[in-house]
């Protein structure tokens, strides 16, 4: 049976991480799926690391990984993607905004032979609770623009919550993003480089404690850079990657 890795970047999440990790473990145990939970401490100034160490002492499937400076969610995720042990990896948030039940659905889709599984929060079968209106407007505009640029119907590229096989993580390197723009780099590279992906409805809910570290004003140029980078890769180099993938089959 496959080992599933859950990579969770965490910065000052002491009030959220216990529930998040334990809930994930419980749901995967109910399904009988082997799992490891990697919490990537991204320079927390609270007790996040101590809380995770306590969790790990109770259940060795929980691992604390330290992301040394420079910090940033992209760097934390990249750190997790260097050390995960699973056959597939799911990136999830520490605030329990992502549903463990959807993680199980990711795994089942991957078992059908997909290379990646992406969620979308913006279909009728998905439930979204507490999403801020200003973020919703920007989210829909950016995702519409991405879909138009890349000629894809997928409408939730910017959400980090996705699942990738180990082969995809190796095949989309080098990973460039240091911040939240990693959320679009990973799926767009997987799509452009020809990996097979499935899309399912996923739920989302607002965090109960703390604040997100996403600062929208700081992200515009970073998102634009990585979107254009992958777009020009698709325009100029797509055949190189697809030929390499065919040669490796």
C-alpha positions as CSV (number, residue, x, y, z in Angstrom):
1,X,0.0,0.0,0.0
2,X,1.2,3.5,-0.8
3,X,2.5,5.8,1.9
4,X,0.8,9.2,1.8
5,X,2.7,12.3,3.0
6,X,0.9,15.4,4.2
7,X,3.1,18.5,4.1
8,X,1.8,21.3,6.3
9,X,3.6,24.7,6.4
10,X,3.1,26.3,9.8
11,X,4.0,29.7,11.1
12,X,2.6,30.6,14.6
13,X,-0.1,27.9,14.5
14,X,0.1,26.7,18.1
15,X,-3.7,27.0,18.5
16,X,-4.5,25.1,15.3
17,X,-1.9,22.4,14.6
18,X,-3.0,19.8,17.2
19,X,-6.5,19.6,15.9
20,X,-5.4,19.7,12.3
21,X,-2.8,16.9,12.7
22,X,-5.0,14.7,14.9
23,X,-8.0,15.0,12.7
24,X,-6.0,14.0,9.6
25,X,-4.6,11.0,11.4
26,X,-8.0,9.9,12.6
27,X,-9.6,10.1,9.2
28,X,-6.7,8.2,7.5
29,X,-6.7,5.6,10.3
30,X,-10.4,5.0,9.6
31,X,-9.6,4.3,5.9
32,X,-6.6,2.2,6.7
33,X,-4.2,4.3,4.7
34,X,-0.5,4.7,5.7
35,X,0.4,8.3,6.4
36,X,3.1,10.6,7.6
37,X,2.3,14.2,8.7
38,X,5.2,16.7,8.2
39,X,4.7,20.0,9.9
40,X,7.2,22.5,8.5
41,X,7.8,25.1,11.2
42,X,8.5,28.3,9.3
43,X,10.1,30.5,11.9
44,X,7.3,30.5,14.4
45,X,7.7,32.8,17.4
46,X,5.0,31.0,19.4
47,X,4.9,27.4,20.7
48,X,4.2,25.7,17.4
49,X,7.4,23.7,17.4
50,X,6.9,22.5,21.0
51,X,3.3,21.5,20.3
52,X,4.4,19.5,17.3
53,X,7.2,17.8,19.2
54,X,4.6,16.7,21.8
55,X,2.4,15.3,19.1
56,X,5.4,13.5,17.6
57,X,6.2,12.0,21.0
58,X,2.6,10.5,21.1
59,X,2.6,9.4,17.4
60,X,5.8,9.0,15.4
61,X,3.9,9.5,12.2
62,X,4.0,13.2,13.0
63,X,7.3,14.8,12.1
64,X,8.6,18.3,12.9
65,X,10.7,19.8,10.1
66,X,12.4,23.1,10.6
67,X,12.5,25.6,7.7
68,X,15.5,27.8,8.4
69,X,15.7,31.4,7.1
70,X,14.8,32.7,4.7
71,X,11.2,32.1,5.7
72,X,8.1,32.1,3.5
73,X,5.4,29.6,2.8
74,X,7.0,28.7,-0.5
75,X,10.3,28.0,1.2
76,X,8.5,25.9,3.8
77,X,6.7,23.8,1.2
78,X,9.9,23.4,-0.7
79,X,11.6,22.1,2.4
80,X,8.8,19.6,2.9
81,X,9.0,18.4,-0.7
82,X,12.7,17.7,-0.2
83,X,12.2,15.4,2.8
84,X,8.8,13.7,2.4
85,X,8.9,9.9,2.2
86,X,5.6,9.0,0.6
87,X,4.6,7.8,-2.8
88,X,2.4,10.8,-3.1
89,X,2.2,14.1,-1.2
90,X,-0.7,16.4,-0.2
91,X,-0.1,20.0,0.6
92,X,-2.5,21.3,3.2
93,X,-2.8,24.3,5.5
94,X,-2.2,24.2,9.3
95,X,-5.5,26.0,10.1
96,X,-7.8,23.1,9.2
97,X,-9.3,25.0,6.3
98,X,-8.8,21.8,4.2
99,X,-10.9,18.7,4.8
100,X,-9.2,15.4,5.6
101,X,-12.2,13.7,3.9
102,X,-11.1,15.5,0.7
103,X,-7.6,14.2,1.2
104,X,-9.0,10.6,1.2
105,X,-10.7,11.4,-2.1
106,X,-7.4,12.7,-3.5
107,X,-5.8,9.4,-2.6
108,X,-8.5,7.4,-4.2
109,X,-8.3,9.4,-7.4
110,X,-4.5,8.9,-7.4
111,X,-5.1,5.1,-7.1
112,X,-7.0,5.2,-10.3
113,X,-3.8,6.2,-12.1
114,X,-3.7,10.0,-12.1
115,X,-0.4,11.8,-11.5
116,X,-2.0,14.7,-9.6
117,X,-5.4,15.5,-8.1
118,X,-6.5,19.1,-7.7
119,X,-9.5,20.4,-5.8
120,X,-11.9,23.2,-6.7
121,X,-13.9,25.1,-4.2
122,X,-15.9,26.9,-6.9
123,X,-18.4,24.3,-8.0
124,X,-21.9,23.4,-6.7
125,X,-20.8,20.3,-4.9
126,X,-18.2,22.2,-2.8
127,X,-18.9,24.0,0.4
128,X,-17.0,27.3,1.3
129,X,-17.5,28.9,4.7
130,X,-16.2,32.4,5.7
131,X,-14.2,33.2,2.6
132,X,-13.6,37.0,2.7
133,X,-15.4,38.9,-0.1
134,X,-12.4,40.9,-1.2
135,X,-10.3,37.8,-1.5
136,X,-13.1,36.0,-3.4
137,X,-13.2,38.8,-6.0
138,X,-9.5,38.7,-6.6
139,X,-9.5,34.9,-6.5
140,X,-12.0,34.6,-9.3
141,X,-10.4,37.2,-11.4
142,X,-6.9,35.7,-11.1
143,X,-8.2,32.1,-11.7
144,X,-10.2,33.2,-14.7
145,X,-7.1,34.9,-16.2
146,X,-5.0,31.8,-15.6
147,X,-7.6,29.5,-17.2
148,X,-7.8,31.8,-20.2
149,X,-4.0,32.1,-20.6
150,X,-3.4,28.3,-20.4
151,X,-6.5,27.2,-22.2
152,X,-7.7,25.0,-19.2
153,X,-11.1,24.7,-17.6
154,X,-9.7,24.2,-14.1
155,X,-10.8,27.2,-12.0
156,X,-8.9,26.9,-8.7
157,X,-5.2,26.9,-9.6
158,X,-4.3,29.4,-6.7
159,X,-5.3,27.0,-3.9
160,X,-2.4,25.2,-2.3
161,X,-4.4,22.2,-1.3
162,X,-3.5,19.6,-4.0
163,X,-2.0,16.1,-4.3
164,X,1.0,15.1,-6.4
165,X,2.8,11.8,-7.0
166,X,6.5,11.6,-6.2
167,X,7.3,11.4,-9.9
168,X,5.5,14.7,-10.5
169,X,7.4,16.5,-7.8
170,X,10.7,15.3,-9.3
171,X,9.5,16.2,-12.8
172,X,8.4,19.8,-12.1
173,X,11.8,20.9,-10.7
174,X,13.3,23.3,-10.4
175,X,10.8,24.9,-8.0
176,X,11.4,28.6,-7.9
177,X,8.8,30.2,-5.7
178,X,9.6,31.4,-2.2
179,X,6.2,32.7,-1.2
180,X,2.5,32.0,-1.9
181,X,3.1,32.0,-5.7
182,X,4.2,28.4,-5.2
183,X,0.5,27.6,-5.1
184,X,0.3,28.3,-8.8
185,X,3.8,27.2,-9.8
186,X,3.3,23.5,-8.8
187,X,0.0,22.8,-10.6
188,X,0.7,24.9,-13.7
189,X,4.1,23.1,-14.2
190,X,2.4,19.8,-13.8
191,X,-0.2,20.7,-16.4
192,X,2.2,22.2,-18.9
193,X,4.6,19.3,-18.6
194,X,1.9,16.9,-19.5
195,X,1.1,15.0,-16.3
196,X,-2.4,13.5,-16.0
197,X,-4.6,15.2,-13.4
198,X,-8.1,14.8,-12.0
199,X,-10.2,17.6,-10.5
200,X,-12.7,17.0,-7.6
201,X,-14.9,19.4,-5.5
202,X,-13.3,20.3,-2.2
203,X,-14.6,22.1,0.9
204,X,-13.0,25.1,2.6
205,X,-13.7,26.9,5.9
206,X,-12.2,30.0,7.5
207,X,-9.7,29.4,10.3
208,X,-10.8,29.7,13.9
209,X,-7.6,31.0,15.4
210,X,-4.9,33.4,14.2
211,X,-4.4,35.2,10.9
212,X,-3.3,34.1,7.5
213,X,0.3,35.2,6.5
214,X,-0.9,36.0,3.0
215,X,-0.5,39.7,2.2
216,X,-2.3,40.4,-1.1
217,X,-0.5,43.7,-1.9
218,X,2.9,41.9,-1.7
219,X,1.9,39.0,-4.0
220,X,0.9,40.6,-7.3
221,X,4.3,40.8,-8.9
222,X,5.3,37.4,-7.5
223,X,2.2,35.7,-9.0
224,X,2.7,37.5,-12.3
225,X,6.3,36.4,-12.5
226,X,5.7,32.7,-12.0
227,X,2.6,32.7,-14.2
228,X,4.5,34.3,-17.0
229,X,7.5,32.0,-16.4
230,X,5.4,28.8,-16.8
231,X,3.4,30.4,-19.7
232,X,6.6,31.0,-21.7
233,X,7.8,27.5,-20.8
234,X,4.6,26.2,-22.3
235,X,5.0,28.5,-25.4
236,X,8.7,27.8,-26.0
237,X,9.7,24.5,-24.3
238,X,6.6,22.3,-23.9
239,X,7.8,19.7,-26.4
240,X,11.1,19.3,-24.6
241,X,9.4,18.2,-21.4
242,X,6.9,16.0,-23.1
243,X,9.5,14.3,-25.2
244,X,11.5,13.6,-22.0
245,X,8.5,12.1,-20.3
246,X,7.8,9.9,-23.3
247,X,11.5,8.7,-23.3
248,X,11.2,7.8,-19.7
249,X,8.1,5.7,-20.2
